[in-house]
């Protein structure tokens, strides 16, 4: 019995320091944000509280865009309603009665993060935002996003509006599999217009990673007082692709830059064998 007890103690002394060291190396940026997840070629390399439910701000618009793309054609014409016109910033400044293509409204939502474009799309697809949000939540369950719930299409703070770094990574990969979505979020700037050409908008991507990190392919930024500064970023070089979900990060751009540089410096073959 004493021999068995001694053996168990020795095993614990050996395992626990190793486990602590492993946990530390898997979270080299513990102060990066409230939560994060970084994947290299689809494999999770680093994470910090990846299943913590927290506000996600305009990262929400990834799901909004996915639902739109799955339920209508991009060449359909949307008539802007009063609800969209009255939506709070960030917004394009759409006016009720104006008409725009679905594709241009998606560009506004994903590149410029225009909330009025999101509401206009929701009205077009489901009749109103409330019904559209029901579709968003149903789609989340279908995708296995068990720690995600939406209350609006744009990411306004609400206690029942949340997700996790893990769920957002899965959602982002699903959305990026759509070539139209991937094309939009990889665009640094664009110009869109109403159907009659009377109202033209020049939109610039709010993702500062463009021009800062080599090989950036998107994806989405977000900010609200409760969610803090959020980012989903994708970049690729040679045979390496890095996906970063960073939530409530005080130094979002600097931190994302550091994390991606460190990830790209690693040996891809060793990561794949983990």
N, C-alpha and C positions, 0 to 999 in steps of 0.2 A: 504493500500500500504506500509506504514511504517512497519507494522507488518510483512508483507511478506518479505521485504528487510532485516529486522533484523533476521528473521528466516533463510534466505539464508546465511547471514554472519556467523551465529552460526554453520550452517551445514558445511560451508567451513572451519571454524576454527577447527572443529572436524575431518573432513576427511583428510585435507592436511597433518597435522602432522602424522597421521596414515599411509598415503600413503608413506610419506618420510621414515618413520621407516620401512615399509614393503620392500621398494626398497633396503634399506640398509641391512636388514637381508638376502635378496635374493642375495646379492653380498658381502659376507664377505671377499672376496679376491680381492678388486678392483685393486690392483697393481700386480696381479698374472701374467698378460700378456696383450697383446693388446686385446685379446678376449678369453673367455672360456665358457664352459658349463659342468656342472656336473649333472649326472642323477643317481638316486638310484632306482633300480628295474624298470627302464623305465620311472620314473617320474623325470622331471627336478626340481632339488632342488636349485641350484645356477647358475647364469649366469652373464656374463659381455660382453655387446655388441655382443651377439650371432649371429646376422645377419649382422655383418660388413664384407664386402668383403676384404680379404687380402690374400697375398701369403701363400701357405701351404707346400712348399718344398716337401719332400719325402712322406708326408701323401698321396700325389697323387697316390702312388703305391697301395693303397687299391683299388682304382677304376681299375687300371691296372690289378691287380690280379683277381678282380671280373669279368671283361670282358673276360679274358682268361678262367676262370673256366666255364663261361657260353657259351663259343664258341668252346671249344676243349677238348679232353680227356687228362688226366694227364700222360698217358703212351705214348703219341705221341712223336716222335723224332724230335727235332729241329736242323737244321743245322745252325751254327752261320755264319752270314754274315759280310762283311767288315764294314758296318755301326755300328753294335753292337761292333765290335772290337775297333773301333775308338771312341766309346762313352767316355765321360769324367767321372772322378771319382765322387762318390765312385763306384768301379767296381771290378769284380772278376779277370779280365785279360783274358777274353775269346779270342780265336784266330779264325779267319775265317776258316771255314772248319771243326771245331770241332763239335761234335754232343752230345746233351744232352737231357734228358727227360724233358718234360714240368714241371713235378712235381719238379725236382731238380732246374730248373730255377726259379720256383715260390718260392722255399725255399730261393734261393739266393736273390731274389728281396725283400722278406718280412722279412727275418731274418737278412741278411747282408746289405740290402738296395742297392744291386748291380744294377747300372743303365744299364750296358751292358746286363744283363739278361732281363731287361724290354724291351729293344729295340729288342733283339733276339726274344722274345715272340711276340712282336708287328708285326715283319716281318713275323713270322710263321702264325699268325692268320689272318692278313689283307693284307699281301704283303709288307707293309712298315709302318713306324710310323705315317705318316700323315693320312692314311686311318684308322688306328687303333684309333687315337685320335678322328676322326669323330664318331666312334662307342662309345667311352667314353662319348662324349658330348651328343649323342643321348640317351645313357643309363641314363645319369644324368637327362635329361628332363623327361624320363619315370618314374624315381624314385621321381620326384617332387623336385629335387634339383635346384631351380630356381635362386639361387645366386652362382652357380658353373659353371666354364668354364675352360677347359683344352687346353693347347697348346702343351704339350708333355707328355710322359708316365712316366717321372721320377721326375718332380717337379722343373725343372730349372726355375729361375726367368724370368717372362715375364708379361707385363702389362695386358695381356688378360688371364693370368693363375691365378685363384683365387677360393676361396670358403669361407665358413663361419663355425663357430663352430656348428651351428644348422644343416647345411647340412652334415657336416662330421659325426656328431653323427648318423644321419639317414643312411648315407652310411655305416658306420661301423657296425651298427646293421644288415643291409642287408647282408653284406659280412660275418659277424660272424654266420649268419644262415646257411652258407655253412660249412659243417663239415670239409672239406679239408682245407679251409682257416683258420678256427678256430684252427685246429690242428697245422698248420704251425706257426701261430703267437704266439702260446703258447709254442713254442720250444725255449729253451735257447741256444742250440748249436746243430750242426749237421755236417755230412760229406757227400759231394756230389762229383760225378765224371763224367767225360765224358764217353760216351758209350764204348769206347775202353779201359777205365781204365788208360790211360796214364796221365791224368791230374786230380788230386784229390784236393778238396778244403775243408778245415775245416772252417766252418762259425760260428761265435758267434753273438748272438742277441745284437743289439745296444741299446736295451731297458734296461736301468740300474735299472728299477723297479723290475726286476727279482732279488730275493735275498734281496730286500730292503723293499718290501711290501708283506705281507702274502696274498696268494691266487691270485697272478698275473696271468692273462690269455693272455697277449699281450697288445697293438695291434701293433702300429707303431710309429717310431720316424721320425724326419725330421729336416733339417737345411740348410738354404742358407743365404747369407748376407741380403737379403731383407725380407725373411720370419722369420728370427731369429730362435730360438730353439722352436720346436714344438713337441707335443706328443699327441697320443691317447692311453689311458691306460684303461684296463679292469681288475677288480679284484673281486673275490667272496669269501664270507665267510658265512657259514651256510645258512640263507635265504636271505642274502643281497648281491646284485651285484651292483658295482659302475662303471660307465663309465665316463671317464674324457676326454674332448677335450681341450687342452691347446695350444694356438697359440701365437708365439712370446713372450716367457717367458724367461727373463734373467736368472732366477734361476730355470730352468725347474724341475730338480730332487727334489730339496728341497721343492719347491712349491707343486709339485704333491704329494709328501710324506705327507706334512701337510694337504692338502685338503682331501686326501683319509682317513687319520687317523680320521679327524674330521667327515667325512661322515659316516664312519663305527661306530663311537661312538654314532650316533643318533638313536632314536627310530624308527624302520622301520614301525611299525603300525601307528604312528602319521603321518609319511611322506605319507603313502598310502591314508590317509583320507584327505589330502590337496586338 
